Amino acid sequence: MKILVINGSPKGEYSNSLKLTKSFLAGMNEENVTTYHLAQLDVQSCRGCFSCWKNTPGKCVISDDTSIILSELIMADVVIWSFPLYYFSVPGILKNFIDRQLPLILPFMEEQSNGKGSGSHFSRYEHRKSRHVLISTCGFYSAADNYDAVISMFDHFCGNGNHTDIFCGQGELFGVPQLSKRTNEYLEIVNRAGAEFVNGAISDATQTDLQQLLYPKDIFEKMADASWGIAKEDGTKIDKSLSFTQQMAALYNKNSYDGKDRVLEICYTDTDKTYQIWLAGDGSRVITENFKEYTTRIETPFTVWQDISAGKITGGAALIQHKYRVSGDFDIMIKWDDFFGGGASGEVFDRKTNMRILLMPWIVIWVGIAINPVWGSAAGIIAAAVIPFCWLQYEATIFEYISVLAVSGISLVSLLGGDPRLLIALSYALFGSMWFITAFLKTPLTAYYSSSNYGGKHALDNPLFVQTNRILTACWGVLYLLTPIWTWFLLGTSISYLTGAFNSILPLLMGIFTVWFQKWYPAKVAGE
Ligand SMILES: Cc1cc2nc3c(=O)[nH]c(=O)nc-3n(C[C@H](O)[C@H](O)[C@H](O)COP(=O)(O)O)c2cc1C
């Protein structure tokens, strides 16, 4: 299959629209692709002399790069027109090229058979029956209703509706690295569209996904307005760090509001500017004077904050390297993506993990076998069997698979007459080892579970989050590795049936410590 891409963006390779086109091509997975960046070529405007019709039929008098593209155009199976929307139409360089197609058609008037009225011309060459794809981004929040002129023009020269369209609003966001999580989601859909197109047509489901907004209208417009670096009131230039702060404020997702107003104070240490962002239930507001009492204060060089937003370094990594300081409530830093994720429509949130699923079968055998080995073991097997049903709602972790196997195995051995005292002690040791070992792996056990409360899986990329969890996982591991020692002795006494209850007190205290440590430790590191 021969594919021709005509990139009509004056930005050439740096075009937002071309990013979509590249994803579409990746989805098509075809090798024979030729791309022409009109901005880098000499494509002059048509002189209207009609020489290509009367003096030199089929040949234009202008000698430039157009003829090469035209020769490819008549051979292409698929032509992808990639361009930005300019004044509700195509950019001038693309219009020039479109006009220069004149040598490809014959001058004679023909009836238009596609219901478009006004007459038409037949092709001069035996064209391949090309399929046309229009891929375009525009600057407004939505593509809807912006493309009437474009659709009408292509209807006329490709045939009515004889083109597949991918039009996307908020196009400039494709060039903003800190929003790439969201824009990449959209590019994935475009990729899927490419795969479907090459096998027939883009499905209705994908078409619907392609219509979705990158960000809700109000957030996008606030962000776009702030991005120009000029005051809305009088059009004068404003301080760079203020414009930056305004863009950050625009990204505030008011759905993350938990009933508590927060004031985030940002002090840019290198430019000596301080601004506050007031985060309330109905949106955010930037405060430049008459400051309020802050909830959280960040002291940072502006350059560091810019690097973070440009994706050159993650916020967590910069914090652990002490490139900025945080004082006050640290909560907002941990839930940063929830607060400043922009409430993007269509955002795919991870399924949550649930620590109770991991603990449940173990607690059943610890308590159950200590009271009655037969019934306790039977309960252990049932508890392990219930877990796969929990995975229908919650994300499974490797530790739950291990637990299902371990608890079922221990319960079976116990049912077959294994020594309950030994089995319970062994089960604590097994459980403790599972925790302790992961404290030395890339992702410690508690991080899998607490990430659900801290913005999902990408919390695992935050080194401070992982470090906090590493310490906690090690503490829990040590606790459960020591537990078999006193458990063994307790089970040899007349109050052995109380072992399970007794062994719940220490984890309870450890639980209280965990809740405190999760807040205290990151705040301590951030304040250093
Ligand atoms: C001269 C000019 C005219 C534009 N006209 C429109 C327009 O009519 N409607 C719109 O939504 N965006 C308009 N835009 C915004 C672009 O379509 C938008 O920035 C697009 O994402 C750029 O895509 P590109 O990076 O592929 O060139 C215009 C931009 C320029 C520079």
The ligand as a Gaussian input file, in Angstrom:
#p B3LYP/6-31G(d) Opt

LIG

0 1
 C       -2.914000      32.127000      11.413000
 C       -3.601000      31.184000      12.317000
 C       -4.964000      30.982000      12.201000
 C       -5.619000      30.091000      13.026000
 N       -6.960000      29.923000      12.899000
 C       -7.608000      29.064000      13.716000
 C       -9.010000      28.875000      13.586000
 O       -9.676000      29.426000      12.735000
 N       -9.632000      28.040000      14.463000
 C       -8.941000      27.376000      15.423000
 O       -9.556000      26.629000      16.210000
 N       -7.593000      27.505000      15.533000
 C       -6.910000      28.334000      14.706000
 N       -5.545000      28.464000      14.812000
 C       -4.807000      27.627000      15.758000
 C       -4.160000      26.388000      15.109000
 O       -5.089000      25.686000      14.341000
 C       -3.605000      25.465000      16.201000
 O       -2.612000      26.163000      16.904000
 C       -3.064000      24.145000      15.663000
 O       -2.962000      23.211000      16.711000
 C       -1.671000      24.280000      15.055000
 O       -1.353000      23.041000      14.472000
 P        0.074000      22.674000      13.886000
 O        1.022000      22.618000      15.057000
 O       -0.129000      21.334000      13.262000
 O        0.467000      23.721000      12.905000
 C       -4.884000      29.370000      13.996000
 C       -3.504000      29.577000      14.109000
 C       -2.872000      30.486000      13.288000
 C       -1.381000      30.685000      13.447000

